[in-house]
Amino acid sequence: MKAIDSINDAGFLQAVYTIVNQKKHKEEYDLSPGQWTEIEGRRRNYKNGESKTYTWKETKKMMRSTLKK
């Protein structure tokens, strides 16, 4: 969860949220109430246009840069 907390890409977090929701039904994976609050807050910010979003090209560049460190 520490890695997810440092991500400011709402589109990526939405994808993670979707994956977690799908897996929840298969594996009964539960997030804490605090984690759900964080996800919903980030989702709300994304829908309200208050979050920075990135193109796929920008995302790949950031990921590669992070992996090099």
ChimeraX commands (.cxc) that place a marker at each C-alpha (Angstrom):
marker #1 position 0.00,0.00,0.00 radius 0.5
marker #1 position 2.91,2.36,0.59 radius 0.5
marker #1 position 3.64,2.42,-3.15 radius 0.5
marker #1 position 0.03,3.23,-4.03 radius 0.5
marker #1 position -0.04,6.10,-1.53 radius 0.5
marker #1 position 2.76,7.86,-3.41 radius 0.5
marker #1 position 1.03,7.68,-6.82 radius 0.5
marker #1 position -0.66,10.88,-7.96 radius 0.5
marker #1 position -2.02,9.50,-11.24 radius 0.5
marker #1 position -5.79,9.26,-10.89 radius 0.5
marker #1 position -6.20,7.16,-14.05 radius 0.5
marker #1 position -3.74,4.59,-12.77 radius 0.5
marker #1 position -5.42,4.56,-9.36 radius 0.5
marker #1 position -8.79,4.04,-11.05 radius 0.5
marker #1 position -7.34,1.02,-12.84 radius 0.5
marker #1 position -6.00,-0.33,-9.54 radius 0.5
marker #1 position -9.40,0.26,-7.94 radius 0.5
marker #1 position -11.09,-1.70,-10.74 radius 0.5
marker #1 position -8.64,-4.58,-10.46 radius 0.5
marker #1 position -9.01,-4.72,-6.68 radius 0.5
marker #1 position -12.80,-4.72,-6.98 radius 0.5
marker #1 position -12.71,-7.59,-9.48 radius 0.5
marker #1 position -10.28,-9.59,-7.34 radius 0.5
marker #1 position -12.31,-8.93,-4.22 radius 0.5
marker #1 position -15.06,-11.14,-5.54 radius 0.5
marker #1 position -12.60,-13.90,-6.38 radius 0.5
marker #1 position -10.34,-13.72,-3.33 radius 0.5
marker #1 position -12.40,-11.74,-0.84 radius 0.5
marker #1 position -9.63,-9.17,-0.52 radius 0.5
marker #1 position -10.63,-6.36,1.80 radius 0.5
marker #1 position -9.27,-2.86,2.14 radius 0.5
marker #1 position -9.38,-1.06,5.46 radius 0.5
marker #1 position -11.92,1.75,5.86 radius 0.5
marker #1 position -9.06,4.26,5.68 radius 0.5
marker #1 position -7.84,2.78,2.40 radius 0.5
marker #1 position -11.36,2.95,0.93 radius 0.5
marker #1 position -11.65,6.56,2.06 radius 0.5
marker #1 position -8.39,7.40,0.30 radius 0.5
marker #1 position -9.43,5.64,-2.91 radius 0.5
marker #1 position -12.84,7.30,-2.96 radius 0.5
marker #1 position -11.29,10.72,-2.30 radius 0.5
marker #1 position -8.85,10.27,-5.16 radius 0.5
marker #1 position -11.64,9.00,-7.41 radius 0.5
marker #1 position -13.81,12.00,-6.53 radius 0.5
marker #1 position -10.91,14.37,-7.27 radius 0.5
marker #1 position -10.39,12.65,-10.63 radius 0.5
marker #1 position -14.05,12.95,-11.57 radius 0.5
marker #1 position -14.07,16.63,-10.55 radius 0.5
marker #1 position -11.02,17.33,-12.70 radius 0.5
marker #1 position -8.90,18.15,-9.64 radius 0.5
marker #1 position -6.24,15.49,-10.23 radius 0.5
marker #1 position -3.27,15.56,-12.55 radius 0.5
marker #1 position -3.58,12.95,-15.27 radius 0.5
marker #1 position -0.92,11.60,-17.59 radius 0.5
marker #1 position -0.79,10.17,-21.08 radius 0.5
marker #1 position 0.36,6.58,-21.51 radius 0.5
marker #1 position 3.66,7.90,-22.91 radius 0.5
marker #1 position 4.20,10.09,-19.82 radius 0.5
marker #1 position 3.29,7.20,-17.53 radius 0.5
marker #1 position 5.78,4.84,-19.16 radius 0.5
marker #1 position 8.50,7.50,-18.95 radius 0.5
marker #1 position 7.86,8.02,-15.22 radius 0.5
marker #1 position 7.80,4.28,-14.55 radius 0.5
marker #1 position 11.07,3.73,-16.39 radius 0.5
marker #1 position 12.66,6.64,-14.54 radius 0.5
marker #1 position 11.53,5.21,-11.20 radius 0.5
marker #1 position 12.85,1.75,-12.05 radius 0.5
marker #1 position 16.29,3.16,-12.88 radius 0.5
marker #1 position 16.69,4.59,-9.36 radius 0.5
marker link #1:1,2 radius 0.2
marker link #1:2,3 radius 0.2
marker link #1:3,4 radius 0.2
marker link #1:4,5 radius 0.2
marker link #1:5,6 radius 0.2
marker link #1:6,7 radius 0.2
marker link #1:7,8 radius 0.2
marker link #1:8,9 radius 0.2
marker link #1:9,10 radius 0.2
marker link #1:10,11 radius 0.2
marker link #1:11,12 radius 0.2
marker link #1:12,13 radius 0.2
marker link #1:13,14 radius 0.2
marker link #1:14,15 radius 0.2
marker link #1:15,16 radius 0.2
marker link #1:16,17 radius 0.2
marker link #1:17,18 radius 0.2
marker link #1:18,19 radius 0.2
marker link #1:19,20 radius 0.2
marker link #1:20,21 radius 0.2
marker link #1:21,22 radius 0.2
marker link #1:22,23 radius 0.2
marker link #1:23,24 radius 0.2
marker link #1:24,25 radius 0.2
marker link #1:25,26 radius 0.2
marker link #1:26,27 radius 0.2
marker link #1:27,28 radius 0.2
marker link #1:28,29 radius 0.2
marker link #1:29,30 radius 0.2
marker link #1:30,31 radius 0.2
marker link #1:31,32 radius 0.2
marker link #1:32,33 radius 0.2
marker link #1:33,34 radius 0.2
marker link #1:34,35 radius 0.2
marker link #1:35,36 radius 0.2
marker link #1:36,37 radius 0.2
marker link #1:37,38 radius 0.2
marker link #1:38,39 radius 0.2
marker link #1:39,40 radius 0.2
marker link #1:40,41 radius 0.2
marker link #1:41,42 radius 0.2
marker link #1:42,43 radius 0.2
marker link #1:43,44 radius 0.2
marker link #1:44,45 radius 0.2
marker link #1:45,46 radius 0.2
marker link #1:46,47 radius 0.2
marker link #1:47,48 radius 0.2
marker link #1:48,49 radius 0.2
marker link #1:49,50 radius 0.2
marker link #1:50,51 radius 0.2
marker link #1:51,52 radius 0.2
marker link #1:52,53 radius 0.2
marker link #1:53,54 radius 0.2
marker link #1:54,55 radius 0.2
marker link #1:55,56 radius 0.2
marker link #1:56,57 radius 0.2
marker link #1:57,58 radius 0.2
marker link #1:58,59 radius 0.2
marker link #1:59,60 radius 0.2
marker link #1:60,61 radius 0.2
marker link #1:61,62 radius 0.2
marker link #1:62,63 radius 0.2
marker link #1:63,64 radius 0.2
marker link #1:64,65 radius 0.2
marker link #1:65,66 radius 0.2
marker link #1:66,67 radius 0.2
marker link #1:67,68 radius 0.2
marker link #1:68,69 radius 0.2
view
